[in-house]
Amino acid sequence: MEITRRGFMKGGALALVGTSAIPGFLTRSVMAEMTTAAANKKKLVVLFQRGAADGLNIVVPYREQNYYAMRPTIAIKPNEVIDLDGFFGLHPAMAAFKPLYDQGHLAIIPAAGSPDTTRSHFDAQDYMESGTPGVKSTPDGWLNRALQAELLRGKPSAFRAVALGAEIPRTLEGKVPAIALDNVLDFSVGGRGLQTSPMSNAFQSMYDQSSDAVLHGTGQETFEAVKMLKATDPAHYQPAAGVVYPKTQFGNSLKQVAQLMKANLGVEAAFSDIGGWDTHQNQGDANGQLANRLTDFSEGIAAFWKDMGDEAENVTLVTMSEFGRTARQNGTGGTDHGHANVMFVLGGQVKGGKIYGKWPGLDNDLLNEGRDLTVTTDFRRVLGEAAYKTLGAKNLELVFPGSQVAPREFLNFI
């Protein structure tokens, strides 16, 4: 495999490219110098549901009569929803979320989304990941800027920003170096029958022979991260007792996030995503295509939460999707591109067990463009509060330029 400098660079960040699982017993050496958030052990996890999840069937407004009129075959029946507050209920495939809600760790924000009304997956994802709806020229991602806005104290960890995947996502592109991890087994060393991988050897050779200031400056942090991972046993991580992650790509990604965070390597921000939400056909109701996605989604997150144990007290996890689906089902048993959606916030400091934001209603004359749930909570208010209170990103104008997001606009779910 040919490894080039360009293969490790994307959007100003360095990516380690592999293909399956992060190693297990990561070195537990605590960094001598950390950033403020890392020193305070605060961690922010951002999960993107790619494809536009159907928020109306995820958190069901089962007391809205028009909900059933508009969805005659795909609506979740009142006796099937998992009741939350007498008006909203969870899709039955999300049973794993109910204990988190009841314990006060999970906050729910329906009717959340972007003020931009595009129905293009590409544009909407770009706007949400850049944090600048309607502006295509933004060079970096909101989460990278949130790390830039944080007050630094000392030298940051090479693991400060981590993405689970083959490349740095738009969300983490920017000045702060980020590492993309997909298969760190490719960077394993000899021992227990393992051999140094060609990819690892190529990376080390490229580093040794290069005079590139980037590779020997910021890149050195990434290379040190590789060496730290190589010094560990990559195959024997054991989640906490009783924790079973879904045997899916998403479940594996969250297990890897937990591994990294529990290893005390200075992770402050982690990103992962889960696809399969574009349910134009045969969406299903309490069972079917959407239900299968929701089972993976909710059980993966619940397993991550339990796996983190006492350390979950310092974690904030936020979910997002580029837009919701139409309020009315279409002619093929699915839903089309809509507007408002639902966001979840899970955390040790979260004031959960509550629905936040303003519900706009589903009467025909209240729908966006006569077809979608209306956005009443700008997604940047949710992300801004999470970044401000978890990472200590006080300069919200830097994080979300022009948004006027400020503490006075917070929903106060933390």
Salt bridges, closest charged atoms under 4 A:
ASP54 OD2 - ARG71 NH1 2.62
ASP102 OD2 - LYS98 NZ 2.84
ASP123 OD1 - LYS136 NZ 3.51
ASP126 OD1 - ARG170 NE 2.73
GLU129 OE2 - ARG50 NH1 2.93
ASP140 OD1 - ARG145 NH1 2.78
GLU150 OE1 - ARG160 NH2 3.14
GLU173 OE2 - LYS10 NZ 3.80
ASP212 OD2 - ARG5 NE 2.56
GLU224 OE2 - LYS227 NZ 3.02
ASP233 OD2 - ARG192 NE 3.19
ASP233 OD1 - HIS236 ND1 2.82
GLU268 OE2 - ARG160 NE 3.43
ASP273 OD2 - ARG50 NE 2.75
ASP278 OD2 - HIS121 NE2 3.06
ASP278 OD1 - HIS280 NE2 3.04
ASP278 OD1 - ARG325 NH1 2.86
ASP278 OD1 - HIS337 NE2 3.40
ASP296 OD2 - ARG293 NH2 3.16
ASP307 OD1 - LYS262 NZ 2.80
GLU322 OE2 - HIS121 ND1 2.75
ASP336 OD1 - HIS280 ND1 2.87
GLU369 OE1 - ARG119 NH2 2.63
ASP372 OD2 - ARG119 NH2 2.68
ASP372 OD1 - ARG371 NE 3.45
ASP378 OD2 - ARG380 NH2 2.69
GLU385 OE2 - LYS389 NZ 3.09
